[in-house]
Amino acid sequence: MGMAAAVETQLPGDRISKRNFDKLARFIYDYSGIKMPPTKLTMLEGRLRRRLRATNHSTFDDYCDFLFNEDGLAQETVYLIDVVTTNKTDFFREAKHFDYLQSVALPAIANSGVRTIRTWSSACSTGAEPYTMAMVLAEFAEGRNDVSYSVLATDLSTDVLQTARRGIYPEDLIAPVPRDLQRKYVLTAKQPGRREVRITPKLRSKIGFARMNLMDEKYAIGEPMHVIFCRNVLIYFDKQTQAGVLNRLCDCLAKGGYMFIGHSESITGFDLPLKQVSNTVFQRI
């Protein structure tokens, strides 16, 4: 009985064909640099079901026909990329990076004569990383008349950027934030039982959010950055794509500036103008 029910609920075309999966994987890779191996088929099917509903297509074949044969990509690309990008974020994630930023990098940058420390969270996800950076920068700049700072936060996904701009999070997500920083930079909900918090307007005002694709040939960020965080995104790219992204990031990094990558990532084998100064922390030479 159970088997019969399962067969009945399996809709015709309710799987992505190999031909269409290959097309989708190629487009996603070309656009975002994200690898989509065959092991991700079930994940991709699950995530795309809401796009089928949103575009009124009953099968993956119909949806892919809309994308590739009816010029649907012009209106659908942003939504397609939003559902396939994976976004995990935590405040003070890989905490030793922020210890190094506070104790070594920021003092060195300020002592070199920089008056406005420009920083960039280049894969900011839902905002925990740039808000953490802003907390550390605010603490460093507090009481100093000679230093100010700015934070640029970019991501490929419009969904996560919307969350990041709002700065509203479940209460338990800010658990890693030290209590003294919570008191200064986090507001709790006034309504009883609403277990949400919001980053203070003053801190939010220091961050500029923008959509950016790291696959772009140039990154339009203005003046060179003194600090760039590009953590836990390189792992989704193959070596060739990693090389391109890292070289473009180096082009955006001021001489003497610092680049932070994820603890599970490496730049070994790449010819880059960087020297290692700590675990997964590099300085522009």
C-alpha positions as CSV (number, residue, x, y, z in Angstrom):
1,M,0.0,0.0,0.0
2,G,2.8,2.4,1.0
3,M,4.6,1.6,-2.2
4,A,1.6,2.2,-4.4
5,A,1.0,5.6,-2.6
6,A,4.6,6.6,-3.3
7,V,4.2,5.7,-7.0
8,E,1.0,7.7,-7.2
9,T,2.6,10.8,-5.7
10,Q,5.6,10.7,-8.0
11,L,4.6,13.2,-10.7
12,P,5.6,12.7,-14.3
13,G,8.9,14.5,-14.9
14,D,9.4,15.0,-11.2
15,R,13.1,14.5,-11.5
16,I,15.7,16.6,-13.3
17,S,16.9,14.7,-16.4
18,K,20.7,14.2,-16.9
19,R,20.6,16.5,-19.9
20,N,18.9,19.3,-18.0
21,F,21.0,18.8,-14.9
22,D,24.1,19.1,-17.1
23,K,22.7,22.4,-18.5
24,L,21.8,23.8,-15.1
25,A,25.2,22.8,-13.7
26,R,27.1,24.4,-16.6
27,F,25.1,27.6,-16.3
28,I,25.5,27.8,-12.5
29,Y,29.2,27.2,-12.8
30,D,29.7,29.8,-15.6
31,Y,27.7,32.4,-13.7
32,S,28.8,31.9,-10.1
33,G,31.8,29.6,-10.2
34,I,30.0,27.1,-7.9
35,K,30.6,23.5,-8.8
36,M,27.4,21.4,-9.1
37,P,28.6,17.7,-9.3
38,P,26.1,14.9,-9.9
39,T,26.0,14.2,-6.1
40,K,24.1,17.5,-5.8
41,L,21.2,16.4,-8.0
42,T,18.8,15.7,-5.1
43,M,19.7,18.9,-3.3
44,L,19.2,20.9,-6.5
45,E,15.8,19.3,-7.1
46,G,14.7,20.1,-3.6
47,R,15.8,23.7,-3.8
48,L,14.3,24.3,-7.3
49,R,10.8,23.1,-6.4
50,R,9.8,26.5,-5.1
51,R,11.0,28.1,-8.3
52,L,8.7,25.7,-10.2
53,R,5.8,26.8,-8.1
54,A,6.8,30.5,-8.5
55,T,7.0,30.3,-12.3
56,N,3.9,28.0,-12.6
57,H,5.7,25.1,-14.1
58,S,4.7,21.6,-13.1
59,T,7.8,19.7,-14.1
60,F,11.6,20.3,-14.2
61,D,11.5,19.7,-17.9
62,D,9.0,22.5,-18.4
63,Y,11.1,24.8,-16.1
64,C,14.3,24.1,-17.9
65,D,12.6,24.6,-21.3
66,F,11.5,28.0,-20.0
67,L,15.0,28.8,-18.9
68,F,17.0,27.7,-21.9
69,N,14.6,27.8,-24.8
70,E,12.3,30.7,-24.0
71,D,14.9,33.2,-22.7
72,G,13.6,32.7,-19.1
73,L,17.1,33.3,-17.8
74,A,16.8,37.0,-18.2
75,Q,14.2,37.2,-15.5
76,E,15.0,34.0,-13.5
77,T,18.8,34.1,-13.1
78,V,18.8,36.0,-9.8
79,Y,16.2,33.7,-8.3
80,L,17.9,30.6,-9.6
81,I,21.2,31.6,-8.1
82,D,19.5,32.5,-4.8
83,V,18.2,29.0,-4.3
84,V,21.4,27.2,-5.1
85,T,23.8,29.2,-3.1
86,T,24.6,27.7,0.3
87,N,24.8,30.3,3.1
88,K,26.0,29.4,6.6
89,T,27.0,32.2,8.9
90,D,27.7,32.8,12.6
91,F,28.8,35.8,14.6
92,F,32.5,35.6,15.6
93,R,32.9,32.5,13.4
94,E,36.5,31.3,13.4
95,A,37.1,33.6,16.3
96,K,40.9,33.7,16.1
97,H,40.6,35.8,12.9
98,F,38.9,38.5,14.9
99,D,41.4,38.3,17.7
100,Y,44.2,38.8,15.1
101,L,42.2,41.6,13.5
102,Q,41.8,43.4,16.8
103,S,45.3,42.8,18.3
104,V,47.6,42.9,15.2
105,A,46.0,44.0,11.9
106,L,44.1,47.1,13.0
107,P,46.9,48.6,15.1
108,A,49.4,48.0,12.3
109,I,47.1,49.7,9.7
110,A,46.4,52.7,12.0
111,N,50.1,53.0,12.9
112,S,50.9,53.2,9.1
113,G,49.0,56.5,9.0
114,V,45.7,55.2,7.6
115,R,42.8,57.4,9.0
116,T,39.8,55.6,7.5
117,I,40.2,51.8,7.6
118,R,38.4,50.3,4.7
119,T,37.2,46.7,5.1
120,W,35.3,44.3,2.9
121,S,33.3,41.2,3.7
122,S,33.2,39.8,0.2
123,A,30.8,36.8,0.8
124,C,28.8,38.3,3.6
125,S,25.8,35.9,3.6
126,T,23.1,37.0,6.0
127,G,25.4,39.6,7.7
128,A,26.9,38.0,10.8
129,E,30.5,38.4,9.4
130,P,30.3,42.1,8.5
131,Y,28.5,43.0,11.7
132,T,31.2,41.1,13.7
133,M,33.8,43.0,11.8
134,A,32.0,46.3,12.5
135,M,31.9,45.5,16.2
136,V,35.6,44.9,16.3
137,L,36.3,48.0,14.3
138,A,34.0,50.1,16.5
139,E,35.8,48.9,19.6
140,F,39.1,49.7,18.1
141,A,38.1,53.2,17.0
142,E,36.3,54.1,20.2
143,G,38.0,57.0,22.0
144,R,40.4,57.6,19.1
145,N,40.1,60.8,17.2
146,D,42.5,59.7,14.5
147,V,40.7,56.6,13.1
148,S,37.4,55.9,11.5
149,Y,36.2,52.9,9.5
150,S,33.8,51.6,6.9
151,V,32.6,48.1,6.0
152,L,31.5,47.0,2.6
153,A,29.4,43.8,2.6
154,T,28.7,42.0,-0.7
155,D,27.2,38.7,-1.7
156,L,25.8,37.0,-4.8
157,S,22.4,36.2,-3.2
158,T,19.8,38.9,-3.0
159,D,17.9,36.9,-0.4
160,V,20.7,36.9,2.1
161,L,21.5,40.6,1.5
162,Q,17.9,41.4,2.3
163,T,18.3,39.7,5.7
164,A,21.7,41.3,6.3
165,R,20.4,44.8,5.7
166,R,17.6,44.3,8.2
167,G,20.0,43.1,10.8
168,I,17.3,41.1,12.6
169,Y,18.3,37.6,13.9
170,P,17.1,34.8,16.2
171,E,18.2,35.4,19.7
172,D,20.3,32.3,19.9
173,L,22.4,33.3,16.9
174,I,24.2,36.1,18.8
175,A,25.3,33.7,21.6
176,P,28.9,33.9,20.5
177,V,29.0,37.7,20.8
178,P,30.6,38.7,24.1
179,R,28.2,40.1,26.6
180,D,29.7,43.6,26.7
181,L,29.4,43.8,22.9
182,Q,25.8,42.6,23.0
183,R,25.0,45.4,25.4
184,K,26.5,48.0,23.1
185,Y,25.5,46.7,19.7
186,V,22.5,44.5,19.9
187,L,18.9,45.5,20.7
188,T,16.4,42.9,22.2
189,A,12.8,42.8,21.2
190,K,10.4,44.7,23.5
191,Q,7.5,42.3,22.9
192,P,7.5,39.4,25.4
193,G,8.2,36.0,23.8
194,R,9.6,37.5,20.6
195,R,13.0,35.8,20.6
196,E,14.7,38.2,18.1
197,V,17.4,40.8,18.3
198,R,18.5,43.6,16.0
199,I,21.8,45.2,15.4
200,T,21.8,48.8,16.6
201,P,21.2,51.5,13.9
202,K,24.5,53.1,14.6
203,L,26.4,50.0,13.7
204,R,24.2,49.2,10.8
205,S,24.9,52.7,9.4
206,K,28.6,51.8,9.1
207,I,28.0,49.0,6.6
208,G,27.2,49.3,2.9
209,F,25.5,46.3,1.4
210,A,25.6,45.5,-2.3
211,R,25.2,42.5,-4.6
212,M,28.4,41.4,-6.2
213,N,29.4,38.4,-8.2
214,L,33.0,37.2,-7.5
215,M,33.1,35.8,-11.1
216,D,33.0,39.4,-12.5
217,E,36.2,40.4,-14.3
218,K,36.7,43.5,-12.0
219,Y,35.3,44.3,-8.6
220,A,33.9,47.8,-8.4
221,I,34.7,48.6,-4.8
222,G,36.3,52.0,-5.2
223,E,39.6,52.7,-3.2
224,P,41.7,49.7,-2.2
225,M,40.7,47.9,1.0
226,H,42.9,47.5,4.1
227,V,41.1,44.3,5.2
228,I,39.4,41.7,3.0
229,F,37.5,38.7,4.4
230,C,36.8,36.0,1.8
231,R,36.1,33.0,4.0
232,N,34.5,29.7,3.2
233,V,33.6,30.5,-0.3
234,L,36.7,29.4,-2.2
235,I,35.9,25.8,-1.3
236,Y,33.0,25.9,-3.7
237,F,35.3,26.8,-6.6
238,D,37.7,24.8,-8.7
239,K,41.4,25.7,-8.8
240,Q,41.2,27.8,-11.9
241,T,38.3,29.8,-10.5
242,Q,40.0,30.2,-7.1
243,A,43.1,31.6,-8.9
244,G,41.0,34.2,-10.7
245,V,39.1,35.3,-7.6
246,L,42.2,35.5,-5.4
247,N,44.1,37.6,-8.0
248,R,41.2,40.0,-8.3
249,L,40.9,40.3,-4.6
250,C,44.6,41.0,-4.3
251,D,44.1,43.8,-6.9
252,C,41.6,45.3,-4.4
253,L,43.9,45.0,-1.4
254,A,46.1,47.9,-0.4
255,K,49.8,47.3,0.1
256,G,50.3,46.1,3.7
257,G,46.6,45.2,3.9
258,Y,45.3,41.9,5.2
259,M,43.3,39.0,3.7
260,F,41.5,36.4,5.7
261,I,40.3,33.1,4.2
262,G,38.5,30.2,5.8
263,H,40.3,27.8,8.1
264,S,39.5,24.9,5.7
265,E,40.9,26.8,2.7
266,S,44.4,27.3,1.3
267,I,46.3,29.5,-1.2
268,T,49.1,27.0,-1.6
269,G,50.2,26.8,-5.2
270,F,49.0,30.2,-6.3
271,D,51.3,33.0,-7.4
272,L,50.0,35.8,-5.3
273,P,51.5,39.0,-3.8
274,L,50.8,37.8,-0.3
275,K,52.8,36.6,2.6
276,Q,51.3,34.4,5.4
277,V,51.3,36.2,8.8
278,S,49.0,33.9,10.8
279,N,46.9,30.8,10.2
280,T,44.8,31.6,7.0
281,V,45.8,35.3,7.3
282,F,47.9,36.9,4.6
283,Q,49.4,40.4,4.1
284,R,49.7,42.2,0.7
285,I,53.4,42.7,-0.2
